[in-house]
Amino acid sequence: AGCIMVNLPTAGTDYHVPFGGRGASSYGPREQGRYAEEFYTIVKTSYIYSGAPA
C-alpha cells in the first residue's frame, strides 16, 4: 500500500483521510493552494529531429 504522485505536490499527504480538491470534484491539489503547481513545475523545451541525416 502507498501513494505515488507524478507531477503533483506531495507535501501534507495524509493517508487516513479522503482525497480531495476543489469542492466534491476531487480536481486540483488540496495542499499548498494555487501556488503549488508553479513551485513544482519546471519549464523545459526539447527539440527532436526525426528526419534523415543531411
C-alpha distance matrix in Angstrom:
0.0 3.8 7.2 9.9 13.4 16.5 19.9 18.6 19.0 16.1 18.3 17.7 14.1 13.4 10.1 12.1 14.7 15.3 15.3 18.9 21.7 25.4 26.2 24.4 24.0 20.6 22.6 22.6 20.8 21.2 21.3 24.4 26.5 28.4 28.9 25.3 25.8 29.0 27.6 24.7 26.9 29.1 31.9 32.7 35.4 35.5 38.4 38.1 41.4 41.1 44.8 47.1 48.2 51.6
3.8 0.0 3.8 6.7 10.1 13.4 16.5 15.1 15.3 12.4 14.7 14.5 10.9 10.9 8.2 11.2 13.4 14.0 13.4 16.8 19.2 22.9 24.2 22.8 22.2 18.6 20.2 19.7 17.7 18.2 17.9 20.9 23.1 25.0 25.3 21.6 22.3 25.4 23.8 21.0 23.3 25.6 28.5 29.5 32.3 32.7 35.8 35.8 39.2 39.2 42.9 45.3 46.3 49.6
7.2 3.8 0.0 3.8 6.6 10.1 13.0 11.4 11.9 9.3 12.1 12.3 8.8 9.8 7.9 11.4 12.6 12.7 11.1 14.1 16.1 19.9 21.5 20.3 19.5 15.7 16.9 16.2 14.2 15.1 14.9 17.8 19.8 21.5 21.8 18.1 18.6 21.8 20.5 17.6 19.8 22.4 25.2 26.4 29.3 29.9 33.0 33.2 36.7 36.9 40.7 43.3 44.3 47.5
9.9 6.7 3.8 0.0 3.8 6.7 10.0 9.3 10.6 8.9 12.3 13.6 10.6 12.6 11.4 15.0 15.8 15.4 13.1 15.5 16.7 20.3 22.4 21.5 20.0 16.3 16.6 15.7 13.9 15.7 15.4 17.7 19.6 20.7 20.7 16.9 16.7 19.8 18.6 15.3 17.1 19.3 22.0 22.9 25.7 26.1 29.3 29.5 32.9 33.2 37.0 39.5 40.5 43.7
13.4 10.1 6.6 3.8 0.0 3.8 6.5 5.5 7.5 7.0 10.8 12.6 10.2 13.0 12.8 16.3 16.3 15.5 12.5 14.0 14.5 17.9 20.5 20.0 18.1 14.5 14.1 12.6 11.0 13.4 13.1 15.0 16.6 17.3 17.2 13.5 13.1 16.2 15.3 12.0 13.6 16.1 18.7 19.9 22.8 23.7 26.9 27.5 31.1 31.5 35.3 38.1 39.1 42.0
16.5 13.4 10.1 6.7 3.8 0.0 3.8 5.4 8.4 9.3 12.9 15.3 13.5 16.6 16.5 20.1 19.8 18.8 15.5 16.5 16.2 19.2 22.1 21.8 19.5 16.2 14.9 13.3 12.3 15.3 15.0 16.3 17.5 17.4 17.0 13.5 12.0 14.8 14.3 10.7 11.3 13.3 15.6 16.5 19.2 19.9 23.2 23.7 27.3 27.8 31.6 34.4 35.4 38.3
19.9 16.5 13.0 10.0 6.5 3.8 0.0 3.8 6.9 9.2 12.4 15.2 14.2 17.7 18.3 21.8 21.0 19.9 16.4 16.6 15.5 18.0 21.3 21.7 19.2 16.1 14.2 11.8 10.9 14.3 13.8 14.2 15.1 14.4 13.8 10.5 8.6 11.1 10.9 7.4 7.7 10.1 12.3 13.9 16.8 18.1 21.5 22.6 26.3 27.3 31.0 34.0 34.8 37.4
18.6 15.1 11.4 9.3 5.5 5.4 3.8 0.0 3.8 6.3 9.4 11.8 10.9 14.4 15.4 18.6 17.6 16.6 13.1 13.2 12.2 15.0 18.2 18.7 16.7 13.4 11.8 9.2 7.5 10.6 10.1 11.1 12.1 12.1 11.9 8.4 7.5 10.8 10.4 7.5 9.1 12.3 14.8 17.0 20.0 21.7 25.1 26.3 30.1 31.0 34.7 37.8 38.6 41.2
19.0 15.3 11.9 10.6 7.5 8.4 6.9 3.8 0.0 3.8 5.9 8.6 8.7 12.5 14.3 17.4 16.4 16.2 13.0 13.0 12.2 14.9 18.1 19.1 17.7 14.3 13.1 10.0 7.1 9.0 7.4 8.0 10.0 10.9 10.2 6.4 7.4 10.3 8.9 6.8 9.8 13.1 16.1 18.6 22.0 23.9 27.6 29.0 32.8 34.0 37.7 40.7 41.3 43.8
16.1 12.4 9.3 8.9 7.0 9.3 9.2 6.3 3.8 0.0 3.8 6.3 5.7 9.5 11.2 14.6 14.3 14.7 12.2 13.1 13.3 16.5 19.2 19.8 18.9 15.2 15.0 12.3 9.0 9.9 7.9 9.4 12.1 13.9 13.3 9.6 11.1 13.8 11.9 9.8 13.0 16.0 19.3 21.4 24.9 26.5 30.1 31.4 35.1 36.2 40.0 42.8 43.3 46.0
18.3 14.7 12.1 12.3 10.8 12.9 12.4 9.4 5.9 3.8 0.0 3.8 5.6 9.1 11.9 14.8 14.3 15.4 13.4 14.0 14.1 17.1 19.6 20.7 20.3 16.9 16.8 13.9 10.1 9.8 6.7 7.7 11.1 13.5 12.7 9.5 12.2 14.3 11.8 10.9 14.6 17.5 20.9 23.4 27.0 28.9 32.6 34.2 37.9 39.2 43.0 45.8 46.2 48.7
17.7 14.5 12.3 13.6 12.6 15.3 15.2 11.8 8.6 6.3 3.8 0.0 3.8 6.2 9.6 11.9 11.3 12.9 11.6 12.3 13.1 16.1 18.0 18.9 19.3 15.9 16.6 14.1 10.4 8.8 6.1 8.3 11.4 14.5 14.4 11.7 14.6 16.9 14.9 14.3 17.8 21.0 24.3 26.8 30.4 32.3 36.0 37.4 41.2 42.4 46.1 49.0 49.5 52.1
14.1 10.9 8.8 10.6 10.2 13.5 14.2 10.9 8.7 5.7 5.6 3.8 0.0 3.8 6.3 9.2 9.0 10.4 9.1 10.8 12.4 15.8 17.6 17.7 17.9 14.2 15.4 13.6 10.2 9.2 7.8 10.8 13.4 16.1 16.5 13.4 15.5 18.4 16.7 15.2 18.5 21.6 24.8 27.1 30.4 32.1 35.6 36.7 40.4 41.3 45.0 47.9 48.6 51.4
13.4 10.9 9.8 12.6 13.0 16.6 17.7 14.4 12.5 9.5 9.1 6.2 3.8 0.0 3.8 5.8 6.1 8.6 8.8 11.1 13.5 16.9 17.8 17.6 18.4 15.0 16.9 15.8 12.7 11.0 10.2 13.5 15.8 18.9 19.6 16.7 19.0 21.9 20.3 19.0 22.2 25.4 28.6 30.8 34.1 35.7 39.2 40.1 43.8 44.5 48.3 51.1 51.9 54.8
10.1 8.2 7.9 11.4 12.8 16.5 18.3 15.4 14.3 11.2 11.9 9.6 6.3 3.8 0.0 3.8 5.7 7.8 8.5 11.7 14.7 18.2 18.9 17.9 18.5 15.1 17.5 16.9 14.4 13.3 13.2 16.6 18.7 21.4 22.4 19.3 21.0 24.2 22.7 21.0 23.9 26.9 30.0 31.9 35.1 36.2 39.6 40.2 43.8 44.2 48.0 50.7 51.7 54.7
12.1 11.2 11.4 15.0 16.3 20.1 21.8 18.6 17.4 14.6 14.8 11.9 9.2 5.8 3.8 0.0 3.8 6.9 9.2 12.3 15.6 18.8 18.7 17.5 18.9 15.9 18.8 18.8 16.5 14.7 15.0 18.6 20.4 23.3 24.6 21.9 23.7 27.0 25.7 24.2 27.1 30.4 33.3 35.4 38.5 39.8 43.1 43.7 47.3 47.6 51.4 54.2 55.3 58.3
14.7 13.4 12.6 15.8 16.3 19.8 21.0 17.6 16.4 14.3 14.3 11.3 9.0 6.1 5.7 3.8 0.0 3.8 6.5 9.0 12.4 15.4 15.0 14.0 15.6 12.9 16.0 16.1 14.1 11.9 12.9 16.6 17.8 20.8 22.5 20.1 22.0 25.3 24.4 23.2 26.0 29.4 32.2 34.5 37.6 39.1 42.4 43.2 46.8 47.2 50.9 53.9 55.1 58.0
15.3 14.0 12.7 15.4 15.5 18.8 19.9 16.6 16.2 14.7 15.4 12.9 10.4 8.6 7.8 6.9 3.8 0.0 3.8 6.3 10.0 12.9 12.4 10.7 12.2 9.6 13.0 13.8 12.6 11.0 13.0 16.8 17.3 19.8 22.0 19.6 20.9 24.5 24.2 22.8 25.2 28.7 31.1 33.4 36.3 37.7 40.9 41.6 45.1 45.3 49.0 52.1 53.5 56.3
15.3 13.4 11.1 13.1 12.5 15.5 16.4 13.1 13.0 12.2 13.4 11.6 9.1 8.8 8.5 9.2 6.5 3.8 0.0 3.7 7.2 10.5 11.0 9.7 10.1 6.8 9.7 10.3 9.2 8.4 10.7 14.4 14.7 16.8 19.0 16.5 17.5 21.1 21.0 19.5 21.6 25.2 27.5 29.8 32.6 34.1 37.2 38.0 41.5 41.8 45.5 48.6 50.0 52.8
18.9 16.8 14.1 15.5 14.0 16.5 16.6 13.2 13.0 13.1 14.0 12.3 10.8 11.1 11.7 12.3 9.0 6.3 3.7 0.0 3.7 6.8 7.5 7.0 7.4 4.5 7.2 7.8 7.4 6.3 9.5 12.9 12.3 14.2 16.9 15.1 15.9 19.5 19.9 18.9 20.8 24.5 26.6 29.2 31.9 33.7 36.8 37.9 41.4 41.8 45.4 48.7 50.1 52.7
21.7 19.2 16.1 16.7 14.5 16.2 15.5 12.2 12.2 13.3 14.1 13.1 12.4 13.5 14.7 15.6 12.4 10.0 7.2 3.7 0.0 3.8 6.1 7.1 6.6 4.3 4.9 4.9 5.3 4.9 8.6 11.3 9.8 11.1 14.1 12.8 13.4 16.8 17.7 17.1 18.7 22.4 24.2 27.1 29.7 31.8 34.9 36.2 39.7 40.3 43.8 47.2 48.5 50.9
25.4 22.9 19.9 20.3 17.9 19.2 18.0 15.0 14.9 16.5 17.1 16.1 15.8 16.9 18.2 18.8 15.4 12.9 10.5 6.8 3.8 0.0 3.8 6.4 6.0 6.1 5.7 6.3 7.9 7.4 11.0 12.7 10.2 10.9 14.5 14.1 14.5 17.6 19.1 19.0 20.1 23.9 25.3 28.3 30.7 33.0 35.9 37.4 40.8 41.5 44.9 48.4 49.8 52.0
26.2 24.2 21.5 22.4 20.5 22.1 21.3 18.2 18.1 19.2 19.6 18.0 17.6 17.8 18.9 18.7 15.0 12.4 11.0 7.5 6.1 3.8 0.0 3.8 5.6 7.0 8.2 9.7 11.2 9.9 13.5 15.7 13.4 14.4 18.0 17.7 18.3 21.3 22.7 22.6 23.9 27.6 29.0 32.0 34.3 36.5 39.4 40.8 44.1 44.6 48.0 51.5 53.1 55.3
24.4 22.8 20.3 21.5 20.0 21.8 21.7 18.7 19.1 19.8 20.7 18.9 17.7 17.6 17.9 17.5 14.0 10.7 9.7 7.0 7.1 6.4 3.8 0.0 3.8 5.7 8.2 10.8 12.4 11.6 15.3 18.0 16.1 17.2 20.6 19.8 20.1 23.5 24.7 24.1 25.3 29.0 30.4 33.1 35.3 37.2 40.0 41.0 44.3 44.4 47.8 51.3 53.1 55.5
24.0 22.2 19.5 20.0 18.1 19.5 19.2 16.7 17.7 18.9 20.3 19.3 17.9 18.4 18.5 18.9 15.6 12.2 10.1 7.4 6.6 6.0 5.6 3.8 0.0 3.8 5.3 8.6 11.1 11.5 15.2 17.7 15.7 16.0 19.4 18.4 18.1 21.5 23.1 22.2 22.9 26.5 27.6 30.1 32.1 33.9 36.6 37.5 40.7 40.8 44.2 47.7 49.5 51.9
20.6 18.6 15.7 16.3 14.5 16.2 16.1 13.4 14.3 15.2 16.9 15.9 14.2 15.0 15.1 15.9 12.9 9.6 6.8 4.5 4.3 6.1 7.0 5.7 3.8 0.0 3.8 6.5 8.2 8.8 12.4 15.2 13.8 14.6 17.6 16.0 15.8 19.5 20.6 19.4 20.5 24.1 25.6 28.0 30.3 32.0 34.9 35.8 39.1 39.3 42.8 46.2 47.9 50.4
22.6 20.2 16.9 16.6 14.1 14.9 14.2 11.8 13.1 15.0 16.8 16.6 15.4 16.9 17.5 18.8 16.0 13.0 9.7 7.2 4.9 5.7 8.2 8.2 5.3 3.8 0.0 3.8 7.0 8.9 12.1 14.2 12.4 12.2 15.2 13.9 13.1 16.6 18.2 17.1 17.7 21.3 22.4 25.0 27.1 29.0 31.8 32.9 36.2 36.6 40.0 43.4 45.1 47.4
22.6 19.7 16.2 15.7 12.6 13.3 11.8 9.2 10.0 12.3 13.9 14.1 13.6 15.8 16.9 18.8 16.1 13.8 10.3 7.8 4.9 6.3 9.7 10.8 8.6 6.5 3.8 0.0 3.8 6.5 9.2 10.8 9.0 8.8 11.5 10.1 9.5 13.0 14.5 13.7 14.5 18.2 19.6 22.4 24.9 27.0 30.1 31.5 35.0 35.7 39.2 42.6 43.9 46.3
20.8 17.7 14.2 13.9 11.0 12.3 10.9 7.5 7.1 9.0 10.1 10.4 10.2 12.7 14.4 16.5 14.1 12.6 9.2 7.4 5.3 7.9 11.2 12.4 11.1 8.2 7.0 3.8 0.0 3.8 5.7 7.7 7.1 8.1 10.1 7.9 8.6 12.2 12.7 11.8 13.6 17.4 19.5 22.4 25.3 27.5 30.8 32.3 35.9 36.8 40.4 43.7 44.8 47.2
21.2 18.2 15.1 15.7 13.4 15.3 14.3 10.6 9.0 9.9 9.8 8.8 9.2 11.0 13.3 14.7 11.9 11.0 8.4 6.3 4.9 7.4 9.9 11.6 11.5 8.8 8.9 6.5 3.8 0.0 3.8 6.7 6.4 8.9 11.1 9.4 11.3 14.4 14.5 14.2 16.6 20.3 22.7 25.7 28.7 31.0 34.4 36.0 39.6 40.6 44.2 47.4 48.4 50.8
21.3 17.9 14.9 15.4 13.1 15.0 13.8 10.1 7.4 7.9 6.7 6.1 7.8 10.2 13.2 15.0 12.9 13.0 10.7 9.5 8.6 11.0 13.5 15.3 15.2 12.4 12.1 9.2 5.7 3.8 0.0 3.8 5.7 8.8 9.7 7.7 10.5 13.2 12.3 12.4 15.3 18.9 21.7 24.7 28.0 30.4 34.0 35.7 39.4 40.6 44.3 47.4 48.1 50.5
24.4 20.9 17.8 17.7 15.0 16.3 14.2 11.1 8.0 9.4 7.7 8.3 10.8 13.5 16.6 18.6 16.6 16.8 14.4 12.9 11.3 12.7 15.7 18.0 17.7 15.2 14.2 10.8 7.7 6.7 3.8 0.0 3.8 6.8 6.7 5.5 9.0 10.7 9.7 10.8 13.8 17.2 19.9 23.2 26.6 29.3 32.9 35.0 38.7 40.2 43.8 46.9 47.4 49.6
26.5 23.1 19.8 19.6 16.6 17.5 15.1 12.1 10.0 12.1 11.1 11.4 13.4 15.8 18.7 20.4 17.8 17.3 14.7 12.3 9.8 10.2 13.4 16.1 15.7 13.8 12.4 9.0 7.1 6.4 5.7 3.8 0.0 3.8 5.6 6.0 8.6 10.4 10.7 12.1 14.2 17.8 20.0 23.5 26.5 29.4 32.8 35.0 38.6 40.1 43.6 46.9 47.6 49.6
28.4 25.0 21.5 20.7 17.3 17.4 14.4 12.1 10.9 13.9 13.5 14.5 16.1 18.9 21.4 23.3 20.8 19.8 16.8 14.2 11.1 10.9 14.4 17.2 16.0 14.6 12.2 8.8 8.1 8.9 8.8 6.8 3.8 0.0 3.8 5.6 6.7 8.0 9.6 11.3 12.4 15.8 17.5 21.1 23.9 26.9 30.2 32.5 36.1 37.6 41.0 44.4 45.1 46.9
28.9 25.3 21.8 20.7 17.2 17.0 13.8 11.9 10.2 13.3 12.7 14.4 16.5 19.6 22.4 24.6 22.5 22.0 19.0 16.9 14.1 14.5 18.0 20.6 19.4 17.6 15.2 11.5 10.1 11.1 9.7 6.7 5.6 3.8 0.0 3.8 5.6 5.4 6.3 8.8 10.2 13.3 15.2 18.9 22.0 25.1 28.6 31.1 34.7 36.6 39.9 43.1 43.5 45.3
25.3 21.6 18.1 16.9 13.5 13.5 10.5 8.4 6.4 9.6 9.5 11.7 13.4 16.7 19.3 21.9 20.1 19.6 16.5 15.1 12.8 14.1 17.7 19.8 18.4 16.0 13.9 10.1 7.9 9.4 7.7 5.5 6.0 5.6 3.8 0.0 3.8 5.5 5.1 6.1 8.5 12.0 14.5 17.9 21.2 24.0 27.5 29.7 33.4 35.1 38.6 41.8 42.2 44.2
25.8 22.3 18.6 16.7 13.1 12.0 8.6 7.5 7.4 11.1 12.2 14.6 15.5 19.0 21.0 23.7 22.0 20.9 17.5 15.9 13.4 14.5 18.3 20.1 18.1 15.8 13.1 9.5 8.6 11.3 10.5 9.0 8.6 6.7 5.6 3.8 0.0 3.8 5.5 5.4 5.9 9.6 11.6 14.9 18.0 20.8 24.2 26.4 30.1 31.7 35.1 38.4 39.0 41.0
29.0 25.4 21.8 19.8 16.2 14.8 11.1 10.8 10.3 13.8 14.3 16.9 18.4 21.9 24.2 27.0 25.3 24.5 21.1 19.5 16.8 17.6 21.3 23.5 21.5 19.5 16.6 13.0 12.2 14.4 13.2 10.7 10.4 8.0 5.4 5.5 3.8 0.0 3.8 5.6 5.3 8.1 9.9 13.6 16.7 19.8 23.3 25.9 29.5 31.5 34.8 38.0 38.3 40.0
27.6 23.8 20.5 18.6 15.3 14.3 10.9 10.4 8.9 11.9 11.8 14.9 16.7 20.3 22.7 25.7 24.4 24.2 21.0 19.9 17.7 19.1 22.7 24.7 23.1 20.6 18.2 14.5 12.7 14.5 12.3 9.7 10.7 9.6 6.3 5.1 5.5 3.8 0.0 3.8 5.7 8.2 11.1 14.4 17.9 20.8 24.5 27.0 30.7 32.8 36.1 39.1 39.2 41.1
24.7 21.0 17.6 15.3 12.0 10.7 7.4 7.5 6.8 9.8 10.9 14.3 15.2 19.0 21.0 24.2 23.2 22.8 19.5 18.9 17.1 19.0 22.6 24.1 22.2 19.4 17.1 13.7 11.8 14.2 12.4 10.8 12.1 11.3 8.8 6.1 5.4 5.6 3.8 0.0 3.8 6.7 10.1 12.9 16.5 19.0 22.7 24.8 28.5 30.4 33.9 36.8 37.0 39.2
26.9 23.3 19.8 17.1 13.6 11.3 7.7 9.1 9.8 13.0 14.6 17.8 18.5 22.2 23.9 27.1 26.0 25.2 21.6 20.8 18.7 20.1 23.9 25.3 22.9 20.5 17.7 14.5 13.6 16.6 15.3 13.8 14.2 12.4 10.2 8.5 5.9 5.3 5.7 3.8 0.0 3.8 6.5 9.5 12.9 15.6 19.3 21.5 25.2 27.2 30.6 33.6 33.9 35.9
29.1 25.6 22.4 19.3 16.1 13.3 10.1 12.3 13.1 16.0 17.5 21.0 21.6 25.4 26.9 30.4 29.4 28.7 25.2 24.5 22.4 23.9 27.6 29.0 26.5 24.1 21.3 18.2 17.4 20.3 18.9 17.2 17.8 15.8 13.3 12.0 9.6 8.1 8.2 6.7 3.8 0.0 3.8 6.3 10.0 12.7 16.5 19.0 22.6 24.9 28.2 31.1 31.0 32.9
31.9 28.5 25.2 22.0 18.7 15.6 12.3 14.8 16.1 19.3 20.9 24.3 24.8 28.6 30.0 33.3 32.2 31.1 27.5 26.6 24.2 25.3 29.0 30.4 27.6 25.6 22.4 19.6 19.5 22.7 21.7 19.9 20.0 17.5 15.2 14.5 11.6 9.9 11.1 10.1 6.5 3.8 0.0 3.8 6.9 10.1 13.6 16.5 20.0 22.4 25.5 28.6 28.6 30.2
32.7 29.5 26.4 22.9 19.9 16.5 13.9 17.0 18.6 21.4 23.4 26.8 27.1 30.8 31.9 35.4 34.5 33.4 29.8 29.2 27.1 28.3 32.0 33.1 30.1 28.0 25.0 22.4 22.4 25.7 24.7 23.2 23.5 21.1 18.9 17.9 14.9 13.6 14.4 12.9 9.5 6.3 3.8 0.0 3.8 6.6 10.2 13.0 16.6 19.1 22.2 25.1 25.0 26.7
35.4 32.3 29.3 25.7 22.8 19.2 16.8 20.0 22.0 24.9 27.0 30.4 30.4 34.1 35.1 38.5 37.6 36.3 32.6 31.9 29.7 30.7 34.3 35.3 32.1 30.3 27.1 24.9 25.3 28.7 28.0 26.6 26.5 23.9 22.0 21.2 18.0 16.7 17.9 16.5 12.9 10.0 6.9 3.8 0.0 3.8 6.8 10.1 13.4 16.1 19.0 21.9 21.9 23.4
35.5 32.7 29.9 26.1 23.7 19.9 18.1 21.7 23.9 26.5 28.9 32.3 32.1 35.7 36.2 39.8 39.1 37.7 34.1 33.7 31.8 33.0 36.5 37.2 33.9 32.0 29.0 27.0 27.5 31.0 30.4 29.3 29.4 26.9 25.1 24.0 20.8 19.8 20.8 19.0 15.6 12.7 10.1 6.6 3.8 0.0 3.8 6.5 10.0 12.7 15.7 18.5 18.4 20.3
38.4 35.8 33.0 29.3 26.9 23.2 21.5 25.1 27.6 30.1 32.6 36.0 35.6 39.2 39.6 43.1 42.4 40.9 37.2 36.8 34.9 35.9 39.4 40.0 36.6 34.9 31.8 30.1 30.8 34.4 34.0 32.9 32.8 30.2 28.6 27.5 24.2 23.3 24.5 22.7 19.3 16.5 13.6 10.2 6.8 3.8 0.0 3.8 6.6 9.6 12.3 15.1 15.1 16.8
38.1 35.8 33.2 29.5 27.5 23.7 22.6 26.3 29.0 31.4 34.2 37.4 36.7 40.1 40.2 43.7 43.2 41.6 38.0 37.9 36.2 37.4 40.8 41.0 37.5 35.8 32.9 31.5 32.3 36.0 35.7 35.0 35.0 32.5 31.1 29.7 26.4 25.9 27.0 24.8 21.5 19.0 16.5 13.0 10.1 6.5 3.8 0.0 3.8 6.2 9.3 12.1 12.6 14.9
41.4 39.2 36.7 32.9 31.1 27.3 26.3 30.1 32.8 35.1 37.9 41.2 40.4 43.8 43.8 47.3 46.8 45.1 41.5 41.4 39.7 40.8 44.1 44.3 40.7 39.1 36.2 35.0 35.9 39.6 39.4 38.7 38.6 36.1 34.7 33.4 30.1 29.5 30.7 28.5 25.2 22.6 20.0 16.6 13.4 10.0 6.6 3.8 0.0 3.8 5.9 8.6 9.1 11.3
41.1 39.2 36.9 33.2 31.5 27.8 27.3 31.0 34.0 36.2 39.2 42.4 41.3 44.5 44.2 47.6 47.2 45.3 41.8 41.8 40.3 41.5 44.6 44.4 40.8 39.3 36.6 35.7 36.8 40.6 40.6 40.2 40.1 37.6 36.6 35.1 31.7 31.5 32.8 30.4 27.2 24.9 22.4 19.1 16.1 12.7 9.6 6.2 3.8 0.0 3.8 6.9 8.9 11.7
44.8 42.9 40.7 37.0 35.3 31.6 31.0 34.7 37.7 40.0 43.0 46.1 45.0 48.3 48.0 51.4 50.9 49.0 45.5 45.4 43.8 44.9 48.0 47.8 44.2 42.8 40.0 39.2 40.4 44.2 44.3 43.8 43.6 41.0 39.9 38.6 35.1 34.8 36.1 33.9 30.6 28.2 25.5 22.2 19.0 15.7 12.3 9.3 5.9 3.8 0.0 3.8 6.5 8.7
47.1 45.3 43.3 39.5 38.1 34.4 34.0 37.8 40.7 42.8 45.8 49.0 47.9 51.1 50.7 54.2 53.9 52.1 48.6 48.7 47.2 48.4 51.5 51.3 47.7 46.2 43.4 42.6 43.7 47.4 47.4 46.9 46.9 44.4 43.1 41.8 38.4 38.0 39.1 36.8 33.6 31.1 28.6 25.1 21.9 18.5 15.1 12.1 8.6 6.9 3.8 0.0 3.8 6.4
48.2 46.3 44.3 40.5 39.1 35.4 34.8 38.6 41.3 43.3 46.2 49.5 48.6 51.9 51.7 55.3 55.1 53.5 50.0 50.1 48.5 49.8 53.1 53.1 49.5 47.9 45.1 43.9 44.8 48.4 48.1 47.4 47.6 45.1 43.5 42.2 39.0 38.3 39.2 37.0 33.9 31.0 28.6 25.0 21.9 18.4 15.1 12.6 9.1 8.9 6.5 3.8 0.0 3.8
51.6 49.6 47.5 43.7 42.0 38.3 37.4 41.2 43.8 46.0 48.7 52.1 51.4 54.8 54.7 58.3 58.0 56.3 52.8 52.7 50.9 52.0 55.3 55.5 51.9 50.4 47.4 46.3 47.2 50.8 50.5 49.6 49.6 46.9 45.3 44.2 41.0 40.0 41.1 39.2 35.9 32.9 30.2 26.7 23.4 20.3 16.8 14.9 11.3 11.7 8.7 6.4 3.8 0.0
